[in-house]
Amino acid sequence: MKPITYLLGGVAALAAITFATISASAKIEERPIEYTQGDVTLEGWHVFDAAKSERRPGVLVVHQWKGLGDYEKKRARMLAELGYNVFAVDIYGKGVRPANMQEAGAQAGKYKGNRPLLRERVLAGLQVLKSESHTDPTRIAAIGYCFGGTTALELARSGADVKGVVSFHGGLSSPTPEDAKNIKAHVLALHGADDPNVGPAEVKAFQDEMRTAKVDWQLVAYGNAVHSFTDVAAGNDNSKGAAYNKEADLRSWSAMKDFFNEIFGQ
């Protein structure tokens, strides 16, 4: 894989395994980072603005069920352009990238069925972000998409010391709802109102869980949106249960930005 520099209309090779986007005021660099959880090697993706030297809020990005890929890297880049230090975690392990829905379902099911392991994996990624020199460790949030949204909520339920978590069209259920008492973070759930995978009963259980634990939580339901509403690759046929919705995508990203402005005090 050749490194690339993006220069407002030009592309050139760099000498290191780093990607960079350079504009008048920013130099967005990207690089893989290997780390471990137990005896498993993981490979996440770090994105940051190298034009700034100061520490800044960190955002952990958790992938959807097909593993860390181009979609999450794009979102990480968007966050870095907003001024955050970003680390996209790897839950599955280095090189474990499902090639189809069946493989993705098996991998996601492995961790959704073992929430302690899921928490250990995301906490390992959180430690990488906290330890990175550009991160202000007192100002960290986590976001996730689909499977990643479930994971971000599990991070909160673990009692992790983060300011906030955001779930984009993620599963909201928990096998241990009493763990919500551990939540220190502010919680924002961005939900497709017509999502067949996360139905009214699951939404109500989540609301009850948050209320019982007296969490500072928000749930925004987007009309006419189903599962995967932020992902263009999902197509536009709501009848399939997963489809892109441009309005919900833009509105949910704005909601996340407002949430970050609030919890980080920016």
KOLLO-573342 format. One record per residue: residue number from 0; residue in one letter; x, y, z of N, C-alpha, C in turn. Coordinates in Angstrom, 3 decimals. Layout:
KOLLO-573342
R seq type    neast   nnorth      nup   caeast  canorth     caup    ceast   cnorth      cup
R NUM    a        X        Y        Z        X        Y        Z        X        Y        Z
...
***
This chain:
KOLLO-573342
R seq type    neast   nnorth      nup   caeast  canorth     caup    ceast   cnorth      cup
R   0    m    0.844   -1.184    0.000    0.000    0.000    0.000    0.883    1.238    0.000
R   1    k    0.771    2.067   -1.006    1.576    3.279   -1.095    0.921    4.398   -0.300
R   2    p    1.725    5.142    0.486    1.175    6.289    1.192    0.794    7.397    0.224
R   3    i   -0.169    8.200    0.642   -0.723    9.217   -0.251   -0.822   10.555    0.467
R   4    t   -0.570   11.619   -0.260   -0.836   12.969    0.234   -1.881   13.607   -0.660
R   5    y   -2.928   14.176   -0.053   -3.965   14.857   -0.817   -3.706   16.357   -0.745
R   6    l   -3.518   17.008   -1.874   -3.138   18.422   -1.904   -4.108   19.257   -2.737
R   7    l   -5.299   19.463   -2.314   -6.237   20.348   -3.019   -6.146   20.218   -4.536
R   8    g   -6.205   19.009   -5.019   -6.199   18.823   -6.464   -4.996   18.055   -6.952
R   9    g   -4.078   17.662   -6.092   -2.936   16.873   -6.525   -2.714   15.700   -5.607
R  10    v   -2.072   14.643   -6.106   -1.779   13.469   -5.298   -0.319   13.111   -5.469
R  11    a    0.392   12.878   -4.346    1.806   12.534   -4.408    2.116   11.499   -3.353
R  12    a    3.183   10.744   -3.552    3.562    9.703   -2.592    4.397   10.290   -1.470
R  13    l    4.203    9.773   -0.283    5.015   10.137    0.873    6.011    9.011    1.141
R  14    a    6.984    9.290    1.986    8.005    8.293    2.272    7.649    7.406    3.449
R  15    a    6.604    7.746    4.218    6.236    6.941    5.381    4.844    6.387    5.195
R  16    i    4.482    5.402    6.036    3.151    4.819    5.928    2.189    5.735    6.658
R  17    t    1.911    6.861    6.047    1.037    7.886    6.602    0.272    8.517    5.455
R  18    f   -1.008    8.768    5.688   -1.800    9.488    4.713   -1.970   10.901    5.241
R  19    a   -1.972   11.890    4.390   -2.128   13.266    4.855   -3.029   14.040    3.924
R  20    t   -3.888   14.849    4.500   -4.709   15.786    3.752   -4.285   17.176    4.188
R  21    i   -3.856   18.011    3.248   -3.329   19.315    3.600   -4.199   20.399    2.986
R  22    s   -4.675   21.308    3.839   -5.422   22.459    3.355   -4.731   23.700    3.891
R  23    a   -5.380   24.852    3.750   -4.763   26.101    4.180   -4.485   26.107    5.680
R  24    s   -5.306   25.383    6.472   -5.157   25.465    7.924   -5.018   24.117    8.612
R  25    a   -5.029   23.025    7.862   -4.991   21.709    8.499   -4.106   20.749    7.717
R  26    k   -3.562   19.817    8.439   -2.780   18.743    7.833   -3.241   17.444    8.469
R  27    i   -4.233   16.832    7.854   -4.842   15.632    8.407   -3.998   14.417    8.056
R  28    e   -3.461   13.779    9.091   -2.640   12.598    8.899   -3.366   11.355    9.404
R  29    e   -3.115   10.243    8.732   -3.750    8.975    9.068   -2.694    7.876    9.118
R  30    r   -2.855    6.964   10.080   -1.889    5.878   10.196   -2.515    4.702   10.936
R  31    p   -2.100    3.495   10.583   -2.543    2.326   11.348   -1.764    2.233   12.648
R  32    i   -2.406    1.725   13.679   -1.741    1.472   14.957   -2.095    0.056   15.414
R  33    e   -1.072   -0.748   15.635   -1.270   -2.076   16.201   -1.275   -1.989   17.722
R  34    y   -2.153   -2.765   18.336   -2.201   -2.848   19.786   -2.763   -4.218   20.140
R  35    t   -2.832   -4.527   21.404   -3.282   -5.861   21.792   -4.357   -5.790   22.861
R  36    q   -5.137   -6.855   22.916   -6.043   -7.106   24.033   -5.859   -8.584   24.371
R  37    g   -5.321   -8.844   25.550   -4.952  -10.216   25.856   -3.847  -10.662   24.924
R  38    d   -4.058  -11.803   24.272   -3.059  -12.304   23.321   -3.467  -12.070   21.873
R  39    v   -4.445  -11.178   21.658   -4.955  -10.903   20.307   -4.390   -9.578   19.812
R  40    t   -3.865   -9.592   18.586   -3.369   -8.368   17.956   -4.496   -7.686   17.208
R  41    l   -4.632   -6.405   17.435   -5.670   -5.590   16.805   -4.992   -4.499   15.996
R  42    e   -5.710   -3.949   15.015   -5.155   -2.858   14.219   -6.203   -1.776   14.018
R  43    g   -6.001   -0.668   14.706   -6.903    0.468   14.582   -6.339    1.509   13.640
R  44    w   -7.049    2.647   13.550   -6.688    3.687   12.587   -6.736    5.042   13.282
R  45    h   -5.598    5.729   13.299   -5.464    7.010   13.977   -5.508    8.136   12.954
R  46    v   -6.324    9.157   13.214   -6.465   10.306   12.319   -6.432   11.574   13.159
R  47    f   -5.611   12.552   12.732   -5.472   13.775   13.516   -4.946   14.902   12.636
R  48    d   -5.094   16.119   13.122   -4.591   17.296   12.437   -3.186   17.582   12.968
R  49    a   -2.178   17.297   12.147   -0.785   17.463   12.547   -0.339   18.916   12.536
R  50    a   -1.189   19.810   12.019   -0.839   21.230   12.008   -0.996   21.858   13.388
R  51    k   -1.661   21.138   14.287   -1.872   21.635   15.639   -1.037   20.808   16.604
R  52    s   -0.405   21.473   17.559    0.448   20.772   18.514   -0.239   20.525   19.852
R  53    e   -1.292   21.277   20.138   -1.918   21.164   21.451   -2.755   19.891   21.582
R  54    r   -2.951   19.472   22.835   -3.862   18.366   23.096   -5.291   18.811   22.787
R  55    r   -6.117   17.855   22.415   -7.477   18.172   22.008   -8.409   17.031   22.418
R  56    p   -9.731   17.254   22.392  -10.646   16.159   22.720  -10.433   14.965   21.785
R  57    g  -10.575   13.788   22.347  -10.421   12.573   21.563  -11.763   11.908   21.303
R  58    v  -11.888   11.312   20.135  -13.115   10.581   19.792  -12.740    9.177   19.341
R  59    l  -13.339    8.202   19.988  -13.186    6.801   19.624  -14.299    6.447   18.648
R  60    v  -13.961    5.819   17.524  -14.952    5.419   16.523  -14.993    3.895   16.472
R  61    v  -16.191    3.329   16.606  -16.353    1.868   16.579  -17.097    1.458   15.312
R  62    h  -16.544    0.485   14.637  -17.035    0.055   13.321  -18.358   -0.701   13.368
R  63    q  -18.971   -0.791   12.195  -20.172   -1.608   12.020  -19.764   -3.076   11.881
R  64    w  -20.714   -3.946   11.546  -20.488   -5.385   11.697  -19.493   -5.987   10.711
R  65    k  -19.134   -5.266    9.667  -18.135   -5.792    8.743  -16.709   -5.444    9.133
R  66    g  -16.540   -4.830   10.289  -15.204   -4.526   10.767  -14.707   -3.169   10.305
R  67    l  -13.552   -2.785   10.813  -12.968   -1.484   10.505  -12.596   -1.398    9.031
R  68    g  -13.186   -0.417    8.343  -12.949   -0.279    6.910  -13.045    1.160    6.457
R  69    d  -13.277    1.340    5.163  -13.266    2.675    4.567  -14.330    3.593    5.169
R  70    y  -15.485    3.025    5.517  -16.558    3.866    6.049  -16.138    4.532    7.357
R  71    e  -15.604    3.736    8.274  -15.182    4.280    9.562  -14.002    5.238    9.409
R  72    k  -13.116    4.944    8.477  -11.983    5.841    8.237  -12.470    7.185    7.695
R  73    k  -13.501    7.146    6.874  -14.079    8.402    6.369  -14.658    9.219    7.522
R  74    r  -15.396    8.565    8.400  -15.978    9.278    9.544  -14.881    9.800   10.469
R  75    a  -13.823    9.024   10.640  -12.703    9.476   11.468  -12.064   10.720   10.874
R  76    r  -11.941   10.747    9.557  -11.371   11.911    8.876  -12.272   13.135    9.070
R  77    m  -13.569   12.934    8.975  -14.508   14.039    9.169  -14.388   14.620   10.581
R  78    l  -14.197   13.739   11.548  -14.048   14.190   12.924  -12.727   14.923   13.125
R  79    a  -11.654   14.419   12.507  -10.353   15.090   12.620  -10.416   16.477   12.008
R  80    e  -11.177   16.629   10.940  -11.332   17.943   10.309  -12.085   18.914   11.210
R  81    l  -12.848   18.378   12.169  -13.537   19.215   13.147  -12.633   19.570   14.325
R  82    g  -11.420   19.001   14.337  -10.462   19.346   15.382  -10.231   18.292   16.436
R  83    y  -10.815   17.088   16.264  -10.662   16.036   17.263   -9.495   15.101   16.929
R  84    n   -8.939   14.494   17.968   -7.969   13.424   17.790   -8.752   12.124   17.772
R  85    v   -8.635   11.345   16.709   -9.572   10.255   16.469   -8.857    8.912   16.363
R  86    f   -9.418    7.920   17.022   -8.912    6.563   16.890  -10.079    5.641   16.584
R  87    a  -10.035    5.014   15.404  -11.033    4.024   15.010  -10.549    2.661   15.487
R  88    v  -11.298    2.058   16.382  -10.859    0.815   17.022  -11.135   -0.400   16.133
R  89    d  -10.481   -1.475   16.489  -10.666   -2.762   15.823  -11.151   -3.752   16.878
R  90    i  -12.398   -4.166   16.785  -12.936   -5.127   17.753  -12.580   -6.556   17.370
R  91    y  -12.535   -6.868   16.079  -12.412   -8.250   15.628  -10.993   -8.816   15.659
R  92    g   -9.995   -7.982   15.419   -8.615   -8.470   15.330   -8.000   -8.124   13.990
R  93    k   -6.697   -7.950   13.976   -5.989   -7.571   12.753   -6.249   -8.579   11.640
R  94    g   -6.681   -8.076   10.491   -6.927   -8.930    9.336   -8.271   -9.629    9.334
R  95    v   -9.035   -9.507   10.414  -10.358  -10.142   10.470  -11.381   -9.134    9.959
R  96    r  -11.708   -9.267    8.691  -12.623   -8.345    8.038  -13.635   -9.179    7.246
R  97    p  -14.832   -9.381    7.774  -15.828  -10.214    7.098  -16.064   -9.799    5.655
R  98    a  -16.173  -10.801    4.790  -16.334  -10.547    3.358  -17.795  -10.518    2.934
R  99    n  -18.698  -11.009    3.784  -20.106  -11.046    3.415  -20.966  -10.963    4.676
R 100    m  -22.270  -10.923    4.478  -23.192  -10.754    5.595  -23.139  -11.922    6.567
R 101    q  -22.940  -13.124    6.028  -22.892  -14.296    6.901  -21.690  -14.221    7.840
R 102    e  -20.539  -13.872    7.295  -19.338  -13.753    8.120  -19.476  -12.593    9.105
R 103    a  -20.073  -11.501    8.644  -20.260  -10.340    9.518  -21.189  -10.692   10.677
R 104    g  -22.259  -11.418   10.372  -23.194  -11.819   11.417  -22.538  -12.709   12.460
R 105    a  -21.677  -13.610   11.992  -20.984  -14.506   12.917  -20.033  -13.733   13.826
R 106    q  -19.286  -12.789   13.251  -18.351  -12.005   14.056  -19.089  -11.108   15.045
R 107    a  -20.091  -10.388   14.562  -20.836   -9.497   15.453  -21.522  -10.287   16.556
R 108    g  -22.076  -11.445   16.192  -22.762  -12.275   17.171  -21.839  -12.786   18.263
R 109    k  -20.605  -13.050   17.900  -19.606  -13.527   18.874  -19.436  -12.528   20.007
R 110    y  -19.416  -11.253   19.676  -19.177  -10.223   20.685  -20.460   -9.735   21.343
R 111    k  -21.552   -9.692   20.575  -22.825   -9.305   21.184  -23.283  -10.361   22.183
R 112    g  -22.864  -11.609   21.937  -23.191  -12.687   22.860  -22.233  -12.806   24.022
R 113    n  -21.168  -12.018   24.013  -20.176  -12.030   25.084  -19.832  -10.580   25.399
R 114    r  -20.708   -9.926   26.125  -20.527   -8.496   26.385  -19.255   -8.193   27.187
R 115    p  -18.843   -9.054   28.134  -17.570   -8.771   28.808  -16.395   -8.707   27.840
R 116    l  -16.346   -9.607   26.859  -15.279   -9.576   25.863  -15.395   -8.329   24.992
R 117    l  -16.614   -7.985   24.596  -16.828   -6.780   23.794  -16.314   -5.552   24.541
R 118    r  -16.592   -5.484   25.821  -16.117   -4.345   26.618  -14.594   -4.328   26.689
R 119    e  -13.992   -5.484   26.875  -12.526   -5.538   26.946  -11.892   -5.038   25.655
R 120    r  -12.482   -5.416   24.521  -11.931   -4.991   23.228  -12.040   -3.482   23.043
R 121    v  -13.190   -2.909   23.373  -13.336   -1.470   23.159  -12.540   -0.685   24.202
R 122    l  -12.407   -1.218   25.407  -11.593   -0.548   26.422  -10.117   -0.551   26.033
R 123    a   -9.665   -1.593   25.343   -8.279   -1.623   24.866   -8.042   -0.496   23.865
R 124    g   -9.008   -0.258   22.995   -8.902    0.844   22.044   -8.960    2.191   22.736
R 125    l   -9.794    2.297   23.752   -9.877    3.543   24.509   -8.537    3.882   25.149
R 126    q   -7.839    2.868   25.640   -6.549    3.115   26.263   -5.537    3.647   25.254
R 127    v   -5.602    3.149   24.012   -4.720    3.669   22.963   -4.988    5.154   22.746
R 128    l   -6.259    5.519   22.639   -6.611    6.919   22.416   -6.188    7.792   23.594
R 129    k   -6.437    7.326   24.809   -6.068    8.108   25.987   -4.563    8.347   26.068
R 130    s   -3.788    7.357   25.626   -2.334    7.434   25.740   -1.685    8.222   24.615
R 131    e   -2.428    8.506   23.544   -1.865    9.190   22.385   -1.556   10.642   22.748
R 132    s   -0.426   11.139   22.283    0.079   12.434   22.739   -0.808   13.619   22.368
R 133    h   -1.653   13.482   21.350   -2.514   14.584   20.942   -3.824   14.639   21.725
R 134    t   -4.074   13.646   22.554   -5.357   13.542   23.246   -5.351   14.260   24.585
R 135    d   -6.400   15.026   24.846   -6.688   15.504   26.190   -7.476   14.383   26.876
R 136    p   -6.860   13.624   27.775   -7.527   12.445   28.342   -8.727   12.766   29.210
R 137    t   -8.917   14.033   29.549  -10.089   14.418   30.333  -11.299   14.723   29.451
R 138    r  -11.093   14.724   28.141  -12.193   15.026   27.212  -12.199   13.999   26.086
R 139    i  -12.915   12.908   26.327  -12.999   11.820   25.353  -14.452   11.391   25.195
R 140    a  -14.829   11.093   23.965  -16.148   10.552   23.665  -15.979    9.361   22.723
R 141    a  -17.040    8.588   22.586  -17.032    7.444   21.673  -18.294    7.469   20.833
R 142    i  -18.143    7.119   19.552  -19.298    6.973   18.673  -19.214    5.611   17.987
R 143    g  -20.356    5.125   17.534  -20.339    3.856   16.815  -21.540    3.722   15.910
R 144    y  -21.375    2.899   14.894  -22.403    2.684   13.876  -22.885    1.238   13.912
R 145    c  -24.203    1.049   13.996  -24.809   -0.296   14.024  -24.189   -1.106   15.165
R 146    f  -23.448   -2.165   14.852  -22.720   -2.938   15.864  -21.863   -2.016   16.723
R 147    g  -21.284   -1.014   16.094  -20.460   -0.058   16.825  -21.264    0.794   17.785
R 148    g  -22.518    1.083   17.446  -23.378    1.812   18.365  -23.656    1.000   19.617
R 149    t  -23.933   -0.281   19.424  -24.093   -1.192   20.559  -22.842   -1.174   21.425
R 150    t  -21.680   -1.203   20.768  -20.404   -1.243   21.480  -20.164    0.045   22.261
R 151    a  -20.481    1.187   21.666  -20.323    2.463   22.369  -21.169    2.496   23.637
R 152    l  -22.378    1.959   23.566  -23.231    1.902   24.752  -22.660    0.949   25.795
R 153    e  -22.083   -0.162   25.340  -21.449   -1.087   26.281  -20.239   -0.447   26.958
R 154    l  -19.517    0.380   26.223  -18.411    1.112   26.825  -18.929    1.968   27.977
R 155    a  -20.027    2.653   27.757  -20.619    3.467   28.813  -21.058    2.605   29.987
R 156    r  -21.719    1.479   29.687  -22.212    0.596   30.755  -21.071   -0.016   31.563
R 157    s  -19.886   -0.065   30.982  -18.731   -0.616   31.702  -18.239    0.332   32.789
R 158    g  -18.703    1.581   32.739  -18.243    2.579   33.686  -17.026    3.342   33.218
R 159    a  -16.709    3.247   31.933  -15.539    3.930   31.384  -15.620    5.427   31.648
R 160    d  -14.457    6.015   31.899  -14.377    7.442   32.196  -14.302    8.232   30.897
R 161    v  -15.453    8.378   30.257  -15.565    9.173   29.036  -16.684   10.188   29.229
R 162    k  -16.593   11.289   28.483  -17.584   12.353   28.624  -18.925   11.997   28.001
R 163    g  -18.881   11.279   26.883  -20.127   10.977   26.203  -19.985    9.833   25.223
R 164    v  -21.112    9.209   24.889  -21.146    8.179   23.844  -22.314    8.466   22.915
R 165    v  -22.114    8.142   21.640  -23.146    8.359   20.623  -23.334    7.071   19.840
R 166    s  -24.561    6.600   19.777  -24.909    5.424   18.978  -25.677    5.876   17.744
R 167    f  -25.125    5.567   16.561  -25.827    5.791   15.296  -26.459    4.468   14.868
R 168    h  -27.785    4.445   14.808  -28.565    3.259   14.437  -27.985    1.960   15.011
R 169    g  -27.655    2.013   16.294  -27.116    0.836   16.969  -28.184    0.071   17.720
R 170    g  -27.864   -1.178   18.065  -28.729   -1.943   18.947  -28.714   -1.326   20.331
R 171    l  -29.867   -1.267   20.987  -29.989   -0.579   22.271  -30.139   -1.538   23.444
R 172    s  -30.316   -2.812   23.171  -30.607   -3.764   24.237  -29.368   -4.107   25.045
R 173    s  -29.610   -4.581   26.257  -28.535   -5.016   27.139  -28.980   -6.253   27.903
R 174    p  -28.118   -7.293   27.976  -28.464   -8.451   28.795  -28.348   -8.152   30.289
R 175    t  -27.700   -7.028   30.630  -27.525   -6.641   32.032  -27.888   -5.159   32.196
R 176    p  -29.158   -4.813   32.067  -29.549   -3.401   32.136  -29.190   -2.745   33.464
R 177    e  -29.016   -3.559   34.497  -28.618   -2.985   35.779  -27.235   -2.346   35.717
R 178    d  -26.445   -2.699   34.691  -25.114   -2.096   34.544  -25.179   -0.615   34.187
R 179    a  -26.357   -0.141   33.823  -26.493    1.289   33.522  -26.142    2.148   34.728
R 180    k  -26.187    1.556   35.923  -25.816    2.315   37.122  -24.348    2.730   37.087
R 181    n  -23.539    2.056   36.238  -22.114    2.380   36.134  -21.842    3.562   35.216
R 182    i  -22.830    3.995   34.453  -22.599    4.975   33.392  -22.218    6.332   33.977
R 183    k  -21.065    6.832   33.541  -20.605    8.173   33.907  -20.825    9.164   32.762
R 184    a  -20.982    8.645   31.561  -21.038    9.461   30.353  -22.441   10.000   30.091
R 185    h  -22.500   11.086   29.348  -23.749   11.515   28.723  -23.994   10.573   27.542
R 186    v  -25.259   10.264   27.275  -25.604    9.273   26.252  -26.525    9.893   25.209
R 187    l  -26.164    9.683   23.933  -26.995   10.137   22.814  -27.220    8.963   21.872
R 188    a  -28.479    8.570   21.715  -28.840    7.496   20.799  -29.583    8.089   19.608
R 189    l  -29.051    7.870   18.416  -29.618    8.394   17.175  -30.211    7.215   16.418
R 190    h  -31.532    7.214   16.274  -32.280    5.999   15.941  -33.191    6.220   14.738
R 191    g  -33.254    5.223   13.868  -34.223    5.250   12.785  -35.583    4.844   13.315
R 192    a  -36.568    5.727   13.220  -37.879    5.463   13.817  -38.550    4.222   13.246
R 193    d  -38.187    3.841   12.015  -38.793    2.674   11.372  -37.833    1.485   11.296
R 194    d  -36.793    1.485   12.128  -35.788    0.425   12.115  -36.408   -0.896   12.571
R 195    p  -36.511   -1.902   11.688  -37.116   -3.170   12.085  -36.209   -3.999   12.983
R 196    n  -34.930   -3.673   13.009  -33.985   -4.420   13.843  -33.954   -3.943   15.289
R 197    v  -34.443   -2.735   15.505  -34.489   -2.159   16.855  -35.894   -1.603   17.040
R 198    g  -36.797   -2.482   17.424  -38.208   -2.135   17.465  -38.635   -1.400   18.716
R 199    p  -39.923   -1.055   18.800  -40.442   -0.260   19.915  -40.160   -0.864   21.293
R 200    a  -40.245   -2.187   21.422  -40.010   -2.812   22.725  -38.566   -2.592   23.177
R 201    e  -37.626   -2.706   22.232  -36.221   -2.493   22.569  -35.957   -1.028   22.910
R 202    v  -36.586   -0.137   22.186  -36.425    1.293   22.468  -36.968    1.611   23.859
R 203    k  -38.146    1.079   24.183  -38.740    1.331   25.502  -37.858    0.770   26.616
R 204    a  -37.320   -0.432   26.406  -36.453   -1.032   27.425  -35.218   -0.169   27.654
R 205    f  -34.680    0.387   26.577  -33.523    1.270   26.696  -33.886    2.529   27.483
R 206    q  -35.021    3.117   27.169  -35.461    4.314   27.880  -35.655    4.018   29.366
R 207    d  -36.269    2.880   29.656  -36.489    2.503   31.056  -35.156    2.289   31.765
R 208    e  -34.207    1.656   31.066  -32.878    1.421   31.625  -32.200    2.735   31.987
R 209    m  -32.246    3.696   31.071  -31.606    4.985   31.302  -32.297    5.748   32.442
R 210    r  -33.624    5.719   32.461  -34.362    6.432   33.504  -34.073    5.840   34.883
R 211    t  -34.110    4.520   34.972  -33.889    3.854   36.259  -32.523    4.206   36.827
R 212    a  -31.522    4.279   35.959  -30.157    4.574   36.393  -29.888    6.075   36.495
R 213    k  -30.894    6.883   36.152  -30.759    8.349   36.213  -29.578    8.865   35.383
R 214    v  -29.463    8.302   34.190  -28.426    8.713   33.243  -28.858    9.997   32.545
R 215    d  -27.903   10.833   32.185  -28.197   11.993   31.328  -28.211   11.483   29.896
R 216    w  -29.407   11.245   29.353  -29.527   10.579   28.065  -30.471   11.336   27.139
R 217    q  -30.255   11.111   25.847  -31.141   11.623   24.805  -31.352   10.516   23.779
R 218    l  -32.536   10.433   23.230  -32.814    9.546   22.111  -33.537   10.349   21.048
R 219    v  -32.966   10.382   19.850  -33.568   11.093   18.729  -33.982   10.056   17.698
R 220    a  -35.259   10.037   17.351  -35.783    9.105   16.358  -36.086    9.867   15.075
R 221    y  -35.507    9.389   13.961  -35.667   10.063   12.676  -36.765    9.374   11.856
R 222    g  -37.793   10.146   11.524  -38.904    9.607   10.757  -38.479    9.136    9.380
R 223    n  -39.114    8.061    8.916  -38.872    7.486    7.591  -37.474    6.876    7.457
R 224    a  -36.778    6.673    8.571  -35.425    6.104    8.537  -35.444    4.705    9.138
R 225    v  -34.696    3.807    8.504  -34.560    2.443    8.998  -33.114    2.238    9.458
R 226    h  -32.682    0.985    9.494  -31.330    0.686    9.941  -30.312    1.215    8.918
R 227    s  -29.100    1.522    9.383  -27.987    1.955    8.523  -28.269    3.256    7.789
R 228    f  -29.031    4.163    8.383  -29.449    5.362    7.656  -28.304    6.318    7.333
R 229    t  -27.123    6.120    7.902  -25.990    6.996    7.571  -25.087    6.439    6.477
R 230    d  -25.374    5.234    6.018  -24.461    4.524    5.117  -25.000    4.498    3.685
R 231    v  -24.358    5.257    2.793  -24.792    5.323    1.389  -24.792    3.937    0.751
R 232    a  -23.855    3.084    1.170  -23.737    1.746    0.594  -24.943    0.869    0.901
R 233    a  -25.807    1.293    1.822  -26.983    0.498    2.178  -28.106    0.614    1.151
R 234    g  -27.932    1.498    0.151  -28.982    1.666   -0.851  -30.091    2.562   -0.332
R 235    n  -31.214    2.566   -1.044  -32.295    3.486   -0.651  -33.662    2.824   -0.595
R 236    d  -33.688    1.500   -0.382  -34.942    0.763   -0.327  -35.266    0.419    1.125
R 237    n  -36.141    1.196    1.739  -36.479    0.973    3.143  -37.082   -0.397    3.404
R 238    s  -37.693   -0.999    2.373  -38.346   -2.291    2.568  -37.350   -3.388    2.922
R 239    k  -36.066   -3.156    2.657  -35.042   -4.148    2.996  -34.610   -4.048    4.454
R 240    g  -35.097   -3.038    5.153  -34.791   -2.900    6.569  -33.555   -2.087    6.870
R 241    a  -32.690   -1.915    5.887  -31.488   -1.097    6.020  -31.364   -0.258    4.759
R 242    a  -31.263    1.053    4.912  -31.212    1.939    3.749  -30.682    3.303    4.168
R 243    y  -30.025    3.957    3.225  -29.508    5.301    3.473  -30.650    6.309    3.465
R 244    n  -30.544    7.294    4.355  -31.503    8.391    4.400  -30.701    9.676    4.564
R 245    k  -30.617   10.472    3.509  -29.757   11.646    3.517  -30.125   12.616    4.629
R 246    e  -31.420   12.861    4.810  -31.835   13.818    5.827  -31.437   13.336    7.221
R 247    a  -31.677   12.056    7.503  -31.322   11.513    8.811  -29.813   11.494    9.013
R 248    d  -29.079   11.233    7.950  -27.612   11.245    8.025  -27.116   12.628    8.434
R 249    l  -27.562   13.648    7.724  -27.111   15.010    8.000  -27.583   15.494    9.372
R 250    r  -28.822   15.183    9.707  -29.356   15.631   10.993  -28.650   14.954   12.160
R 251    s  -28.358   13.672   12.005  -27.698   12.954   13.104  -26.265   13.437   13.298
R 252    w  -25.573   13.750   12.204  -24.208   14.280   12.328  -24.236   15.643   13.032
R 253    s  -25.211   16.474   12.693  -25.352   17.768   13.364  -25.670   17.585   14.848
R 254    a  -26.510   16.592   15.154  -26.847   16.325   16.554  -25.609   15.900   17.334
R 255    m  -24.767   15.075   16.701  -23.522   14.664   17.347  -22.618   15.867   17.602
R 256    k  -22.499   16.754   16.624  -21.633   17.927   16.790  -22.130   18.815   17.931
R 257    d  -23.430   19.010   18.006  -23.988   19.814   19.095  -23.723   19.152   20.443
R 258    f  -23.872   17.846   20.489  -23.614   17.075   21.701  -22.164   17.226   22.146
R 259    f  -21.235   17.131   21.199  -19.823   17.296   21.527  -19.518   18.715   22.012
R 260    n  -20.115   19.695   21.371  -19.912   21.072   21.812  -20.357   21.251   23.265
R 261    e  -21.440   20.574   23.615  -21.948   20.660   24.987  -21.019   19.944   25.975
R 262    i  -20.681   18.693   25.694  -19.936   17.923   26.706  -18.459   18.321   26.795
R 263    f  -17.909   18.855   25.707  -16.522   19.271   25.731  -16.361   20.745   26.079
R 264    g  -17.461   21.454   26.149  -17.415   22.861   26.515  -16.783   23.747   25.476
R 265    q  -16.964   23.375   24.183  -16.362   24.154   23.096  -17.373   25.143   22.528
***
